[in-house]
Every structure is written in C-alpha cells, then in structure tokens.
Amino acid sequence: MARMVMCKKLGKELPGIPFKPWPNELGQRVFESISMDAWKMWTEHFKMIMNEYRLAGGTEQANQVLFEQAEKFFFGDGAQLPPDYKAPAAKG
C-alpha cells in the first residue's frame, strides 16, 4: 500500500514518493509532503530547466539551481521559467 501524504504542491492527499530524493533538509521535506504526481511534474519541469540553462548534471552549479528551483516549485510561488524560454510549438 502506498504511503499517503497531504501534497503541498497539489493541495490534496495522494500517494507520496517512495524515496528521499536528496540527502538534505529539502529532500526530507519533499519526501514528507510531496506526492508522486507532483514529483512527476517536477521531473518534467527540471528537464526543461537543465536544457534551457545548459547545465551539466551533477555539477555544483546544477545542484544549486536544482535546489533553488525545487524549493520554489514545491513550496513557493512556483519556479520561474528561464528568461529566454520559448515553449515548443504544438504538434499537429
């Protein structure tokens, strides 16, 4: 049975993520109060951030941006898009 959390991002009780994503205080807060649905939204958002800022995974710069953006995304007023970001054209 999935562990349920009151998701801070989505504002309702949902299955929580089954792991602590980072070995710090933010990782603990995410584990305790973020749902798997919100985590999936974050992973898509962070892929875009990594690409737009051209960050190399695992670097100090990437980690700093990761933690700053995750804090805003999950617990703040939402993460901001990079200044030059242009959404991909709709397929169709």
Secondary structure, DSSP 8 states (H G I E B T S, - for coil): ---EEE-TTTSSEEEB-SS-SSSSHHHHHHHHH-BHHHHHHHHHHHHHHHHHTT--TTSHHHHHHHHHHHHHHHHSS-----TT--------
